[in-house]
Each structure stands twice: as C-alpha cells, then as structure tokens.
Amino acid sequence: LLAVLFSCLCSATHTSNWAVLVSTSRFWFNYRHLANTLSLYRTVKRLGIPDSQIILMLPDDMACNPRNSFPGSVFNDKSRELDLYDDRDASSMGSGIEVDYRGYEVTVENFIRLLTDRWPESYPRSKRLMTDDRSNILIYMTGHGGNEFLKFQDAEEISSHDLADAFEQMWEKKRYCNTFDLDGWNVKTDLW
C-alpha cells in the first residue's frame, strides 16, 4: 500500500516527500503502538525518505524499559525476526532511529505546532516540518481513541476538529500538495 502511495505521489511534480509518524501511548502495555510506528519508520526509510524528512514522535522508549525481556530491542511480531532497533540495515537506511520528539514532548500542542509551523524562528529545523505547496506528507498516528478523538499519553486529546483546523491552516499557508493519513488506534473512528 505504501509503495503504491509513494509511487503515485512521486510521479506528480513536487519538491519533497515527508512522513510524520506519531505514537501517542505511553507505558509498557502499549508496546504495540510504538512497534507499529517504528515498523512504518523503517518502511518509509526503505522507500527513500531520509531521516531529515521524517518526524518521529515517540512518548516512551520500549527498548530500554525494565520489563523488556530483550533489552535494546523492539519487535513487530512474536517471531522476533525483525528487530526494529537493529543497525544491520545501517548501510542501506542510515544508522539507528532518529527520534525528533520523545517523552513529554509528544503533546497535542507540539503536534499542532509541527503541522502549522507555529514555532519561534530559533526552533531547530530538525524538529520542523519544512514543507511547501508541492510537498507530499504521510501522517501516521497510533494510540487509543474514540469517536472523533485520539488520546495523547492519557493526559490530553486531539479531536477531529483540531486536525481539520490544522490541515486548513496548512493549506492556507501552502504547506502541502498531498497528504495521506493513516490511523492505527484501537477504536475505529472517523477522525476526518
């Protein structure tokens, strides 16, 4: 699905492809959300999007969690064939995982600021979505949610209205040409 998406998006006249990958759930029992986000991270890197154009937001570090029976590793299924923290693919994908927002930086406010580029000029470029009117953006969010909302770290929620407003602001500021939005939260909702 992603290969088809990016081949379609790449055929249009555009300046760049970007990915915003967000896991919104903390704590060990939400391991799957972080693993799903890291799986998609590896996929978009394999498809050619460099780390400089991937914004990765992870609220917890499962690889270093004391409950992890395989310290320093995160797996995407019980066969443990693919370690999402393994650097064996470093030569083809760049080394390691580059997390842009971690822990308590993963908030609704920072996510909305990221999309709308409402940062002070001094804010690091590496933590910004430096897109224009010919950029394609893949946005993936996973966590717990309900009808028209997604929870961020069990402390706050983003609503479908918040997202619609952010996308409208992005469109007005000419921050994208195409977006492809994936959701992976537990309650199937209509956020858009």
JORA-V261449 format. One line per field, one symbol per residue. burial: # if it has 16 or more other ideal C-beta (glycine too) atoms within 10 Angstrom, else .. A space follows every 50 residues. Layout:
burial->???
This chain:
burial->.#..##..#....#.###########...################.#.#. #.########.##....#.....###.....####.......#...#.## #....###.#######............#.#...###########..### ###...##.#.##..##..#....###.##..###.....#.
